[in-house]
Amino acid sequence: MSSEVQAFIEDFNASYEAKHKAYEDNFWATKMNLAGSSSDELTRTKTELDNFLGDATMLTKVQTLLGEPNLSTDQTKTLKIFERTFKCYIITDAEGLAMREQLNALEAKLAEDRRGMKLGYTNASGAFVEASSVQLRSVMRTSEDESLRKACYEAMRSIGPFVAPQFVEITKVRNKLARSLGFEDYYDMKVTAAEGFGKHTLFPMLEKLVDRSKSIRDKALATLAAEKGEDALKPWNMGFALAGDLSALQDPYFPFDNAVNSWARSFAALGIKYEGATMRLDLCDRKGKYSNGFCHWPQPAWVSSKRGWVPSSANFTSLATPGQVGSGHTALVTLMHEGGHAAHFANVKQPSPLFSQERAPTSIPYAENQSMFLDSLVGDAAWIGRYALSKDGQPMPWELIEREIRSLHPYKVFALTSMLAVPIFERRLYEMPESELTVEAMLKLADEVELEVQGALSSRPLLSVPHPLTDESAAYYHGYVLADMAVYQTRKHFLNKYGYIVDNPQIGQDLKEIYWQSGNSRMFLDLVKEMTGSDLSGDAYIEMLEQNVDDLVKEEKVAYADALAKGPKFGPEDAIDLDMRVILVHGDEVISDSKELKGGLTEACSVFKQWIGTNFHGK
């Protein structure tokens, strides 16, 4: 029987792999607005994947096979992940299946309409300037013209009324589907599938963090108003008041042209390998492109009993506008974040692709912990001293780093409250009685949650956040909060264990062995405890928010001096081996491919740098 079980497992893995890839290829094509992309094809392949994972007869077959004697350890483990996955997706009645197909079509239509939305602002000359949401937020952070910042905020606000009519309908159908499956509502269904516990376990954790951070938030708002005036609390002014001219002063040390090279060298110095993966990077913003960075895997990594190691392939996008102040820093953080996701999923070594795909039953905070831990390094003086270099190789002066710490550390709580607002909004949205759920009610709720949780209206209005609009990322944002809790707990652990993080190759090894290789075969909370020795809590996060600024400045100055003395492990021209093929693209255009170049990834970065110069800097 064991050979029959293995044949079933191999057949299932091959079928899943093909359907997963077909959907992900269409997801990438439509989100990147590639030639020939089709929302209909996206809907079709998504429905085929959903139906495959929602086949009740397959669940019965798996459960029968789990009762067979003499199963190997890998066979038992694999059949159990099949069972867990099926239970996340199975819908047995015809009405439920029809609702799922309806949702796929509704979400694809909303995504298509949102992609085609004419978004932008009117400049001082009275001309309309088209701009993505990322570009609008960048202008709000950097422009000295308050009227321009306000125009950009109003453009961000316009997204809510644009998406709300369709999103109201989607919300109603999502809830109807979830309740037909025995869940309290859609949020309860999504969190149970991904985390293994319901919303009544999740939200007390989030509410505790809201309560613990409230006094810190209020103090930060009062301090900002006292230092910069009450107008600084207006949503179009807050980002600029916090950054002021700091973004512009630091911008030369984060040249966009060097971002890919800096990311690659930094990860290589951490001992991170991608195990033969292929990564496609589309980094620059353009009209019609999806308005959020992401990393998806058309080919999940896994170990096949027939084919051996199957390396991953990843599609990775950001929304940089080279030449715009702050674009290099934003691109770099996105590279560290999404590249962290890719490193994690490239290193999952389990006997099925279901262990290394990003949807349920993969825990959201488990996935986000990896990426957010790695992007947190960009804010460390130890990293800045090594990698934040001007085009002529000069490091960022300490004075700018100290100024950033003193001007921004007291306000780091705003990032936490901004994250918390999204799941709290979504929870209340799905708990709203259907008879009360209207466009007006949705817009009002968004403002109420911003005021309650963030203490003021946000420069990023809740309905401009793309995550709630699509099934893959709806009821997802709580994962960022739990992940950030784990990030600070993990950072504290590594600093206690090794004394440093940046350019420490042991970090990559520990991440791989404890966090990454198991994939979703183990629970997020168990992995955090194994890594750090403690249960997940918000203690390290709150401790960071409450740290005295003078003490932090002293610590970071020592780390900065050490960074300058030692320099980065790999220089800009050094050969870098991440064990990965990197293909840099811009929509349908292939810019460079490390596999096709003698100099590998280092040369691919140089070609990309030249392309940026030609296409954005006129060189």
Salt bridges, closest charged atoms under 4 A:
GLU17 OE1 - ARG307 NH1 2.91
GLU24 OE1 - HIS296 ND1 2.98
GLU24 OE2 - ARG359 NH2 2.35
ASP25 OD2 - LYS21 NZ 2.79
GLU41 OE1 - ARG44 NH2 2.76
GLU48 OE2 - ARG44 NH1 2.82
ASP50 OD2 - LYS46 NZ 2.93
GLU83 OE2 - LYS87 NZ 3.73
GLU95 OE2 - LYS176 NZ 3.84
GLU107 OE2 - ARG174 NH2 3.08
ASP113 OD2 - LYS109 NZ 2.61
GLU130 OE2 - LYS287 NZ 3.75
GLU184 OE2 - LYS199 NZ 3.28
GLU184 OE1 - HIS200 NE2 2.75
ASP185 OD2 - LYS199 NZ 2.55
GLU195 OE2 - HIS478 NE2 3.80
GLU207 OE2 - ARG427 NH1 2.82
ASP218 OD2 - LYS214 NZ 3.15
ASP218 OD1 - ARG217 NH2 2.71
ASP231 OD1 - LYS234 NZ 3.33
ASP245 OD1 - ARG403 NH2 2.32
ASP257 OD2 - LYS391 NZ 3.82
ASP257 OD1 - HIS617 NE2 3.46
GLU275 OE1 - LYS349 NZ 3.19
GLU275 OE2 - LYS512 NZ 3.26
ASP282 OD2 - ARG286 NH2 2.73
ASP282 OD1 - LYS289 NZ 2.93
GLU358 OE2 - HIS296 ND1 3.37
GLU368 OE1 - HIS337 NE2 3.30
GLU368 OE1 - HIS341 NE2 3.19
ASP375 OD2 - HIS337 ND1 2.70
ASP380 OD1 - ARG491 NH2 2.98
GLU402 OE2 - ARG406 NE 2.97
GLU431 OE2 - LYS199 NZ 2.67
GLU431 OE2 - ARG427 NE 2.97
ASP447 OD1 - ARG157 NH1 2.68
GLU448 OE2 - LYS444 NZ 3.92
GLU452 OE1 - ARG428 NH1 2.75
ASP471 OD2 - LYS46 NZ 3.63
ASP503 OD2 - ARG386 NE 3.45
ASP510 OD2 - LYS497 NZ 3.29
GLU530 OE1 - ARG522 NH1 2.49
ASP535 OD1 - LYS529 NZ 3.45
ASP539 OD1 - ARG212 NH1 3.04
GLU543 OE1 - LYS492 NZ 3.13
ASP550 OD1 - ARG406 NH1 2.81
ASP562 OD2 - LYS566 NZ 3.38
ASP577 OD2 - LYS273 NZ 3.32
ASP593 OD2 - ARG581 NH2 2.48
